[in-house]
């Protein structure tokens, strides 16, 4: 039983079939309001040794904590409003006097993200225990009533798009884990920043919703192929991804040229937190214009059609196999 089986078999029954939970398959849930809006809510956690490293600067941990949660709001086209914070400090952090300056850095990172993205803390919980330090954020945003972007709203015939470039965050982690070296200082800094400070595509998500360019989106946190599979399965259709159209940054291209053992990272590794969305072919020109307007790279990387499953195709149209299509916790 992997994490998705656990959710489906054990936690899904607890929703009592409420529509607002979307079967626990979307980036967030909705709480209806009476003012013409829906409240979008989502929760994500960061655990030391899993989602951040002990040596990471605490300021980047605090920022990343909010940024990855904001990415879920972006995927539904929501505007950020507020958040709750739960902190569980491990005993290793509490030993000695070093944890207070470390927590000052966490708070500074949270404050920086709050100022950048326009939201505030409303409350939470603070505990300590023998395990690793962890942080959890429950985040809230707003969308026009009934308009949230959803994973199950894609249609056969739609194009698939991604924002930014893929593989940067996973290679940044590989650098920090001493599994990748030999890059220029500039490329190293670029990839490490992508891992530590992902960019939530809030403006893009809100524009896709507000201009009715898309009805289906999700954030790319667990790997392109796995996340496309989630979207296609939720919408009851089949997806094809064009490997040569997947956007890569110059540092990633440099790594893949020299070290082909990382060739699958843009397709199956996590930590991108870019936006994946579906749109009809009639929206291609408008989406290209929106990309220029927002200064965000947006690339068409695939298509949806009747059927089931996901295929990765090479430039000649042949199916391309990769070792790992998605990150999973267990």
Secondary structure, DSSP 8 states (H G I E B T S, - for coil): --HHHHIIIIIGGGGTT-GGGGGG-SS-EEEE-SSSEEEEEEEEEEEBTTTB-TTS-HHHHHHHHHHHHHHHHHHTT-EEEEEEEEEEEEHHHHSSSHHHHHHHHHHHHHHHHHHHHT-EEEEEEEEEESS--EEEEEEEEEEETT----GGG--TT-EEEEES-SSHHHHHHHHHTTS-----HHHHHHHHHHHHS----HHHHHHHHHTTS-SEEEEESS-HHHHHHHHHHHHT-EEEEEGGGS---HHHHHHHHH-GGGTTHHHH-----EEEEEE-GGGHHHHHHHHHHHT--EEEEEEEESSS-EEEE-TTS-B---S-SS----
